[in-house]
């Protein structure tokens, strides 16, 4: 029996015994690949190594297929952002494998399991792994060789987080240079459109497949209650303010194309094309309204910001204490983290105008701003040239904001 036939047989077995996981598999484009060691997915395609498949026990292969479906179910290929790819895969594996174990699937010896992570999302697990290299979960991953149960790649719609900035050594290869030039021009023109339209379509397609798989399994009476609750939550998510905060900071951290840093691969052709700015967040601003009811949220809020900031790229983080004027500003570098909550400055009335004036006077244009406030103050008439997330305590009567996004803190 060749590898493809064995994979097909395992899919049939998965459909019969675990219809939810098996149904999700039908939405994949399945391809052999010798580049990977076991299996992998990018959310659209499922890759398998023929040599691995031919040697592996079928019960484990069934679990491998279900595992890759887990990445699809949690939309992991869309959500990495600027995180380390290997560590993100490990974090996702820890979460998925607990559900596979609960479903009664046979896990391989190299599958990562840690009961501490039960009920956690991959972002929280990733932060735990990032903060402590000596964490037992990191040691387990190292001992088991990383992600033996499979690989995870970004969805095709997601822009690459890395750029090959090496100058071309072969000036004589005109055809390759021309091909690279065409590819780069098309890349620069389409990457934003692809990352937005492609991601939206890809996520919608994945969600539709998840809903179909749930209905298929329910019709056979083979959808465990815990899995049913999980799928319902994925299809109808209740977004926590911490998740909104994290995604906002990650979006501000996304690399972008800039004319200030030309693509060096084409300079020797006298072609000046934008390069990928990869330094990360140069400057980020967190503002604390010290005038009203938001004060009691400052320790929790700063703790969450600090945790997220430890895994992002930035050069300077401003923590501003503001009421009717800018009372105090702390500056943090990456090495200064975590943020140390201390004295709360101010306590007077509220105006948001001094915050933006202070930044403008110092020619500071951050990649993003998060403002903790009850919104009871005066807003600038002109929106700033950067994104703003207003975080408002849920027990406050939030006013309508003239610009930016708003999230309520429970």
C-alpha positions as CSV (number, residue, x, y, z in Angstrom):
1,X,0.0,0.0,0.0
2,X,1.5,3.3,-1.0
3,X,1.5,6.5,1.2
4,X,-1.5,8.2,-0.6
5,X,-3.7,5.1,-0.3
6,X,-2.7,4.8,3.4
7,X,-3.7,8.4,4.0
8,X,-7.0,7.9,2.2
9,X,-7.7,4.9,4.3
10,X,-6.9,6.8,7.5
11,X,-9.3,9.6,6.5
12,X,-12.1,7.1,6.0
13,X,-11.4,5.6,9.4
14,X,-11.4,9.1,10.9
15,X,-14.7,9.9,9.2
16,X,-16.3,6.7,10.6
17,X,-15.0,6.9,14.1
18,X,-14.6,10.6,14.7
19,X,-16.9,12.3,12.1
20,X,-16.2,15.9,13.3
21,X,-12.4,15.6,12.7
22,X,-12.9,13.5,9.6
23,X,-15.3,16.0,8.0
24,X,-12.8,18.8,8.5
25,X,-10.2,16.7,6.6
26,X,-12.4,16.7,3.5
27,X,-11.9,20.5,3.2
28,X,-8.1,20.1,2.8
29,X,-6.1,19.9,-0.5
30,X,-3.9,17.0,0.5
31,X,-0.4,16.9,-0.9
32,X,2.7,14.8,-0.4
33,X,5.9,16.7,0.5
34,X,9.4,15.6,1.4
35,X,10.2,19.0,2.9
36,X,8.4,18.2,6.1
37,X,9.1,15.4,8.5
38,X,5.6,14.2,9.4
39,X,2.5,16.3,8.5
40,X,1.8,20.0,8.3
41,X,-0.9,22.4,7.3
42,X,-1.3,26.1,6.2
43,X,-5.1,26.0,6.7
44,X,-5.8,25.2,3.1
45,X,-3.4,22.3,2.3
46,X,-2.5,19.3,4.3
47,X,1.0,18.0,3.6
48,X,2.3,14.6,4.5
49,X,5.7,13.0,4.2
50,X,5.3,9.7,2.2
51,X,8.2,8.0,4.0
52,X,6.7,8.9,7.4
53,X,3.2,7.7,6.4
54,X,4.5,4.4,5.1
55,X,6.3,3.6,8.4
56,X,3.8,5.0,10.9
57,X,1.1,3.1,12.7
58,X,-2.4,3.8,11.3
59,X,-3.8,4.7,14.7
60,X,-1.2,7.5,15.1
61,X,-1.8,8.7,11.5
62,X,-5.5,9.0,12.2
63,X,-4.5,11.2,15.2
64,X,-2.0,13.2,13.1
65,X,-4.8,14.0,10.6
66,X,-7.1,15.1,13.4
67,X,-4.3,17.2,14.9
68,X,-3.9,19.1,11.6
69,X,-7.6,19.7,11.6
70,X,-7.2,21.2,15.1
71,X,-5.1,23.9,13.6
72,X,-7.8,24.6,11.1
73,X,-10.5,24.6,13.8
74,X,-8.6,27.2,15.9
75,X,-7.6,29.3,12.8
76,X,-4.0,29.0,13.9
77,X,-2.6,29.7,10.4
78,X,-4.2,33.2,10.5
79,X,-3.2,34.2,14.0
80,X,0.6,33.9,14.4
81,X,1.3,37.6,13.6
82,X,4.9,38.4,14.5
83,X,5.3,35.5,16.9
84,X,8.2,33.0,16.6
85,X,6.8,30.3,14.2
86,X,8.2,27.3,16.1
87,X,7.1,28.5,19.5
88,X,3.6,29.4,18.1
89,X,3.3,25.9,16.7
90,X,4.3,24.4,20.0
91,X,1.8,26.5,21.9
92,X,-1.0,25.5,19.4
93,X,0.0,21.9,19.8
94,X,-0.3,21.9,23.6
95,X,-3.9,23.2,23.3
96,X,-5.0,20.9,20.4
97,X,-3.6,17.7,21.9
98,X,-5.7,18.0,25.1
99,X,-8.8,17.9,23.0
100,X,-7.5,15.0,20.9
101,X,-6.8,13.2,24.2
102,X,-10.3,13.9,25.5
103,X,-11.8,12.6,22.2
104,X,-10.2,9.2,22.8
105,X,-7.6,9.4,20.0
106,X,-4.3,7.6,20.4
107,X,-1.5,10.1,20.9
108,X,2.1,9.5,19.7
109,X,5.0,9.4,22.1
110,X,6.2,12.8,20.7
111,X,2.9,14.5,21.3
112,X,3.1,17.5,23.7
113,X,0.7,17.3,26.7
114,X,0.5,19.6,29.7
115,X,-2.7,19.7,31.9
116,X,-1.8,23.2,33.1
117,X,-2.8,24.5,29.6
118,X,-6.3,23.1,29.7
119,X,-8.8,25.9,28.9
120,X,-6.1,28.3,27.7
121,X,-5.8,29.8,24.3
122,X,-2.6,29.5,22.2
123,X,-1.8,33.2,22.8
124,X,-1.7,32.7,26.6
125,X,0.3,29.5,26.3
126,X,2.8,31.2,23.9
127,X,3.3,34.0,26.5
128,X,4.0,31.5,29.2
129,X,6.5,29.7,27.0
130,X,8.2,33.0,26.0
131,X,8.5,34.3,29.5
132,X,10.4,31.3,31.0
133,X,12.8,29.3,28.9
134,X,13.1,26.8,31.8
135,X,9.4,26.2,32.0
136,X,8.7,22.4,32.0
137,X,6.6,22.8,28.8
138,X,9.7,24.2,27.0
139,X,11.8,21.4,28.3
140,X,9.2,18.8,27.2
141,X,9.2,20.3,23.7
142,X,13.0,20.2,23.5
143,X,13.1,16.6,24.7
144,X,10.5,15.5,22.2
145,X,12.2,17.3,19.3
146,X,9.8,20.2,19.0
147,X,6.5,19.4,17.2
148,X,6.7,15.8,16.2
149,X,2.9,15.6,15.7
150,X,3.1,18.0,12.8
151,X,4.0,21.4,11.4
152,X,2.1,24.7,11.1
153,X,2.5,27.2,8.3
154,X,0.9,30.6,7.8
155,X,-2.2,30.8,5.7
156,X,-1.4,31.7,2.0
157,X,-3.2,35.0,2.5
158,X,-0.8,36.1,5.3
159,X,2.1,38.3,4.4
160,X,5.5,36.9,5.1
161,X,7.1,38.2,8.4
162,X,10.6,37.8,7.0
163,X,12.4,39.2,4.0
164,X,15.5,38.0,2.3
165,X,17.6,41.2,2.3
166,X,20.7,39.7,0.8
167,X,22.1,41.5,-2.3
168,X,22.2,39.4,-5.4
169,X,25.6,37.9,-6.1
170,X,24.9,36.8,-9.7
171,X,24.6,40.0,-11.9
172,X,24.8,37.9,-15.0
173,X,21.6,36.0,-14.4
174,X,19.4,38.6,-16.1
175,X,16.4,36.3,-16.4
176,X,16.3,35.6,-12.7
177,X,16.7,39.3,-11.9
178,X,13.8,40.1,-14.2
179,X,11.6,37.4,-12.7
180,X,12.5,38.7,-9.2
181,X,11.7,42.2,-10.3
182,X,8.3,41.2,-11.6
183,X,7.6,39.2,-8.6
184,X,8.6,42.0,-6.2
185,X,6.5,44.6,-8.0
186,X,3.5,42.3,-7.9
187,X,4.2,41.4,-4.3
188,X,4.3,45.1,-3.3
189,X,1.1,45.9,-5.2
190,X,-0.9,42.9,-4.0
191,X,0.3,42.0,-0.5
192,X,-2.0,44.4,1.3
193,X,-5.0,43.4,-0.7
194,X,-4.2,39.7,-0.4
195,X,-3.7,39.8,3.4
196,X,-7.0,41.5,3.9
197,X,-9.3,40.0,1.2
198,X,-7.6,36.6,1.3
199,X,-7.6,36.4,5.1
200,X,-11.3,37.4,5.3
201,X,-12.2,34.8,2.6
202,X,-10.0,32.1,4.1
203,X,-11.4,32.6,7.6
204,X,-15.0,32.6,6.4
205,X,-14.3,29.4,4.4
206,X,-12.8,27.7,7.5
207,X,-15.7,28.7,9.7
208,X,-18.1,27.3,7.2
209,X,-16.2,24.0,7.2
210,X,-16.2,23.9,11.0
211,X,-20.0,24.5,11.1
212,X,-20.5,21.7,8.5
213,X,-18.3,19.3,10.4
214,X,-20.2,20.0,13.6
215,X,-23.6,19.4,12.0
216,X,-22.2,16.2,10.3
217,X,-21.0,14.8,13.7
218,X,-24.2,15.8,15.5
219,X,-26.3,14.0,12.9
220,X,-24.4,10.8,13.8
221,X,-24.6,11.5,17.5
222,X,-20.8,11.5,17.7
223,X,-20.0,15.0,18.9
224,X,-18.8,15.0,22.5
225,X,-20.3,17.7,24.7
226,X,-17.0,19.4,25.5
227,X,-16.2,19.5,21.8
228,X,-19.7,20.8,21.0
229,X,-19.2,23.7,23.5
230,X,-15.8,24.5,22.1
231,X,-17.0,24.6,18.5
232,X,-20.0,26.8,19.5
233,X,-17.6,29.2,21.1
234,X,-15.4,29.3,18.0
235,X,-18.4,29.9,15.7
236,X,-19.9,32.5,18.2
237,X,-16.9,33.9,20.0
238,X,-17.1,36.0,23.1
239,X,-14.1,38.3,22.8
240,X,-12.2,39.2,26.0
241,X,-10.8,42.7,26.3
242,X,-7.3,41.1,26.8
243,X,-7.6,39.5,23.4
244,X,-8.7,42.8,21.8
245,X,-5.7,44.5,23.5
246,X,-3.3,41.8,22.3
247,X,-4.5,41.8,18.7
248,X,-4.4,45.6,18.6
249,X,-0.8,45.7,19.7
250,X,0.1,42.9,17.3
251,X,-1.5,44.7,14.3
252,X,0.5,47.8,15.2
253,X,3.6,45.5,15.3
254,X,3.0,44.2,11.7
255,X,5.9,44.9,9.3
256,X,5.1,47.2,6.4
257,X,6.6,48.4,3.1
258,X,8.5,51.7,3.2
259,X,10.3,53.9,0.6
260,X,12.8,54.9,3.3
261,X,14.3,51.4,3.2
262,X,14.6,50.4,-0.5
263,X,14.7,46.7,-1.5
264,X,18.4,46.3,-1.9
265,X,18.1,43.4,-4.4
266,X,17.3,45.8,-7.2
267,X,19.5,48.8,-6.4
268,X,22.2,47.6,-8.8
269,X,19.6,47.7,-11.5
270,X,18.9,51.3,-10.7
271,X,15.4,50.3,-9.6
272,X,14.2,51.9,-6.4
273,X,11.5,49.8,-4.9
274,X,10.1,49.9,-1.3
275,X,11.6,47.4,1.1
276,X,10.0,45.7,4.1
277,X,10.4,47.7,7.3
278,X,11.3,45.0,9.8
279,X,12.3,46.9,12.9
280,X,8.9,46.4,14.5
281,X,7.2,49.0,16.6
282,X,9.6,52.0,17.0
283,X,7.4,53.7,19.6
284,X,4.2,52.8,21.3
285,X,2.2,54.8,23.8
286,X,0.0,53.7,26.7
287,X,-2.0,56.5,28.4
288,X,-3.5,56.2,31.9
289,X,-6.4,58.5,32.7
290,X,-5.8,59.3,36.4
291,X,-8.8,61.5,36.9
292,X,-11.7,59.1,37.5
293,X,-13.0,55.6,37.9
294,X,-10.4,54.0,35.6
295,X,-7.7,54.4,38.2
296,X,-8.5,51.1,40.0
297,X,-7.9,49.2,36.7
298,X,-4.3,50.5,36.2
299,X,-2.4,47.6,37.9
300,X,-4.3,44.9,36.0
301,X,-4.2,46.9,32.8
302,X,-0.4,47.6,33.0
303,X,0.2,43.9,33.8
304,X,-1.6,42.8,30.6
305,X,0.2,45.4,28.5
306,X,3.5,44.4,29.9
307,X,2.9,40.7,29.2
308,X,2.0,41.4,25.6
309,X,4.9,43.8,25.1
310,X,7.5,41.2,26.1
311,X,6.8,39.2,22.9
312,X,6.6,42.2,20.5
313,X,9.2,44.2,18.8
314,X,9.6,47.9,19.8
315,X,12.2,50.4,20.6
316,X,10.5,52.6,23.1
317,X,7.3,52.3,25.2
318,X,5.8,55.5,26.7
319,X,3.6,55.2,29.8
320,X,1.8,58.5,30.2
321,X,-0.2,59.6,33.3
322,X,-2.7,62.2,32.3
323,X,-5.7,64.0,33.7
324,X,-6.4,67.6,32.5
325,X,-2.7,67.7,31.6
326,X,0.3,65.4,31.2
327,X,1.4,64.8,34.8
328,X,4.2,62.2,34.2
329,X,5.8,60.1,31.5
330,X,7.8,56.9,32.0
331,X,9.9,55.5,29.1
332,X,10.6,51.8,28.8
333,X,12.9,49.9,26.5
334,X,12.5,46.1,25.8
335,X,15.2,45.5,28.5
336,X,13.2,47.5,31.1
337,X,10.2,45.2,31.1
338,X,8.1,44.3,32.9
339,X,6.3,47.5,33.6
340,X,6.4,48.4,37.3
341,X,3.2,50.1,38.5
342,X,4.0,52.8,41.1
343,X,2.7,56.1,42.1
344,X,-0.5,57.3,40.3
345,X,0.1,60.9,39.2
346,X,-2.6,63.5,38.9
347,X,-6.3,63.2,40.0
348,X,-7.8,66.4,38.5
349,X,-10.2,66.8,35.6
350,X,-10.1,65.1,32.3
351,X,-8.9,66.2,28.8
352,X,-7.5,64.0,26.1
353,X,-6.1,67.0,24.1
354,X,-2.9,67.4,26.2
355,X,-1.8,63.8,25.4
356,X,-1.8,64.3,21.7
357,X,-0.3,67.8,22.0
358,X,2.5,66.4,24.1
359,X,3.4,63.8,21.4
360,X,3.1,66.3,18.5
361,X,5.3,68.9,20.3
362,X,8.0,66.2,20.5
363,X,7.5,64.9,17.0
364,X,6.5,61.5,18.3
365,X,4.3,59.5,15.9
366,X,3.8,56.1,17.6
367,X,2.7,53.0,15.8
368,X,-0.3,52.9,18.1
369,X,-1.8,54.2,21.3
370,X,-3.9,52.5,24.0
371,X,-5.8,54.9,26.3
372,X,-7.3,53.6,29.6
373,X,-10.1,56.1,30.5
374,X,-13.8,56.5,31.4
375,X,-14.1,58.8,28.2
376,X,-15.5,61.7,30.3
377,X,-13.3,64.4,28.8
378,X,-12.6,66.7,25.8
379,X,-11.4,65.1,22.6
380,X,-9.1,66.7,20.0
381,X,-10.9,68.0,16.9
382,X,-8.5,66.4,14.5
383,X,-7.8,62.6,14.7
384,X,-4.1,61.6,15.2
385,X,-2.2,59.9,12.3
386,X,-2.0,56.6,14.2
387,X,-4.4,54.0,15.5
388,X,-5.9,54.5,19.0
389,X,-7.7,51.9,21.2
390,X,-9.8,53.3,24.0
391,X,-10.1,50.8,26.9
392,X,-13.1,51.7,29.1
393,X,-14.2,50.1,32.4
394,X,-17.6,48.3,31.9
395,X,-19.2,50.1,34.8
396,X,-18.6,53.5,33.2
397,X,-21.1,55.3,30.9
398,X,-18.9,55.4,27.9
399,X,-19.3,58.4,25.6
400,X,-19.2,58.2,21.8
401,X,-15.6,58.4,20.7
402,X,-14.8,60.6,17.6
403,X,-12.0,58.3,16.4
404,X,-10.3,55.0,17.1
405,X,-11.7,51.8,18.5
406,X,-13.2,51.1,21.9
407,X,-13.3,48.0,24.1
408,X,-15.0,47.6,27.5
409,X,-13.0,46.2,30.4
410,X,-14.9,43.8,32.7
